[in-house]
Structure formats: C-alpha cells, structure tokens
Amino acid sequence: MSYDECYVKSVVRTISNWPEEGVMFRDITPIFKDPKALRMVCDAFIQRYIGSEITHIACIDARGFLIGSVMAYQLNIPLVLVRKKGKLPGETLTTRYDLEYGSAEVEMQIDALSEGDKVLIFDDLIATGGTIFAACDLVKKLGATVVEAAALIDLPDLEGSAKIQESGIPVHTLLAYEGL
C-alpha cells in the first residue's frame, strides 16, 4: 500500500453498527474536510483515466457526485448523474436493484448518453454491486458502453466487485476493507 493509500485510509472513519446492527460503515465524509486526502483521491483517479477511452463519467448519488465531478472537470468530459428515483427532472429511465439491506431505484435522464459513448461508472463504495449493476443497466439501455466501474472503497467480503468483474466489467478501487 502506498503512502497516499495509507493516508487516505487513515482519514476514512469506521462507524460500528450503522445503519443497522452488525454493519461496519465506512464513512468517507472526513475526506472532504481534509484537502490533502481529497487531492490524493482525486489525483489518483484522474491519473488513471487521463488518456483513456472514456468519454463520460456516470456517477452515483450522492457521494459519487463529489469525486466524479472533480474527475470530469479535470478530464474535460461530461458528467452524467445516476440519482435516486424522483430526483431528476425531465424524462428518465429507471431501474430497481437490491442493496445489502433493502432495495432501491435509480434513474438517469434519457438524453444523458448516446450510442457510442464510453462510460466510466463511479461510486464511493462497492458493497454487493447492486448500485453499479443498476447504473450499468441504465447506461446500456441508452446505447452506451460501460468501460469500467470505479470506486474509492471496495468491501470484497460482500463480493460485489467480483460479481461486476465476472460480468465482464473491469473494476478499479483505491482502498479495500475486509469484513462487513
């Protein structure tokens, strides 16, 4: 693990038994109070995707927006929002998915992507993979291609990143945490 990864991991806060008993919640909000950590995270992702084939970043509500918007700005590519149902104006596509403790729906505006677009799906964390699979479904329905899924944190024990990779979508994360 590099110095940057160690530093960022030291900033992430673990909250026990939230949002329910037995869950170790990995809280990235302290990163946004630490300019050094935020720069390290953003720079790591920007460096990975400079010169890549991606044409759009589809980021997932809500923490994915914060890092995804910096990446899109620095890479000079469009940012596409994947939001919770009912949060986007205009005509949207919606898909339902299961979470580690429930289910939800996300949507994307129908004019967000076009055939031939090459999309990076970005979220703050990969747990079971449900949210990323839902975003991939929306991207594909609009005729675009998912090039990779990326997140700040992977929870490999929940097997989401493995399932995403098994579906043929490469996955890149900066940090991994064992356990739930």
N, C-alpha and C positions, 0 to 999 in steps of 0.2 A: 504494500500500500504506500502510495506517495505521500509526501508531506502535505500536499493540498488535500488529498482524500482524508488523511488523519485529522487535519484541522477542521474540515467541514463536518466530519463525523462527530468531532468533539462539540460542535455547536448545535447539532440536532438533539432535541430533547425527547426523552422517552417518558411517556405518561402511562403508568400502570392502570389496568382495569378501566380503560376508556376506549370507545364509547360503551363498552359492556365488560362485565367480569371476564377475566382471563385474557383480554387483549392488551398487548403492549403497543400503544400508539406511538408512531414515530412522527414527532411534530417538527416540521421544517420551518415554522414561523420565526424561530430565533435567527435563522439565516438572513431574513430580511432586516433585522436590526443590527447585523454585523456586515458592514460594507466589504470587508476583506473576504469573508466567506461567500457573500453573494457574487463578488467579482470572480472568485475561484470557480464557482459553479458555472456561471455564465460563460466564462472564458473556456472552460473545458468543453462544453457543448459546442460553442462557436468554432473552436479549433477543429473539432471532429467533423463539422459539416461544411467548413469553407471549401469551396471547390467540388462539393459533392453534386450529385444529380438532382437533389431535392429542389422542387420549385415552390413548395408551400409547407408551412408548419400548421398542423391541426392540433391545437392544444385543448386540453380538457379542463372543464370547470372544476375548481376555480384556481387552485394553487398552480396548476399548469400554465395558466394565463401569465403569471408573473414572470416566470423564467422564459417561457415561449415568446413573449412579446419582445424581450431584450434580444433573444436569438434572431427573431425575424427582422428586427431593426438592423442589427449588425450584419446579417447576411443579405439584407436588402431583398427579402422575399415576402410574399403575403402571409398574413396570419389568419387562420380560419378558426372560428370558435365552435367548440363542441360543448353545448350548455345543457343544463338540466331542463326538462320539458317545461315549456311555458315561459321561458326567459328570453327567447329571440323573437323579434318582430318579423313580419312578412311570412311568406310560405316556407315551411320547413319539412324535413324528413325526420321521422322519429324512430328510435329502436329501443326495445326493452332488454334489460340484462340483469343477471344476478350478481349480488355483492357478497362479500364474506359474511354479512349479517343482514340480509334482506334483498330487495330488488329495487330497480330504479329505471328511469327512462332518460335518454339524452336525445338531443336534436341538433341539426345543422341546417342552415339556410340552403335552399335548393340551388342558389346561384353562387355558392361558395367555391365550388370546384367544377372543373370541366374534364372531359375526356383528354387524356394525355398528361394531365398534371401528375407530378411525382411527389408524394406526400410523406412527411415525417410526422408520426403521431407522437405527441409529447404530453406526459403527465408527471405529477410529482412522485408517484409511487406505483409500483406494480405489486399487487397482492394476488388475487385469484385470476387476474387478467380480464375480468368481465368488462370493465370500462373501456379498456383498449380494444377488445374484440368488438364492442358496440361502436366505437369510433371507426374502426376499420370497416365495419358493415356500412356505415353511412358514406364513407369515402368511396367505397366500391360501387354503391348504388348511384353515385354521381358520375361514375365512369373513370374515376382517377385510380391511381395505383399507390398502394402503401409500400414505401421503400424500406422503412424501418420504424420500430417503436422504441422510444427512449423515455427514461425516467431518471430522476435523481436517485431514488431508492428502490431496491428490489428486496422482496421478502420471499426468498427462494423456497422456504418450507411450505408456502401456500401454493407453489408450483405454477403460478401464473405465467412467469417468464418462460418456463419450459414449455407450457402449452402454446404460447404465442410462437415460439421458435419451431415447435413441431408442426404448426400450421403453415410454415414457410415464410414467416416474417422475422427478419433478424431483430434482435433486441440489444439495446445498449443502456447500461445503467452505470452510475458513478459509484454508488455505495450499495452494500448488501448487509442485511441484518438477519441473523438466524433467529428462529423462534417465531411465535405469533405476536 
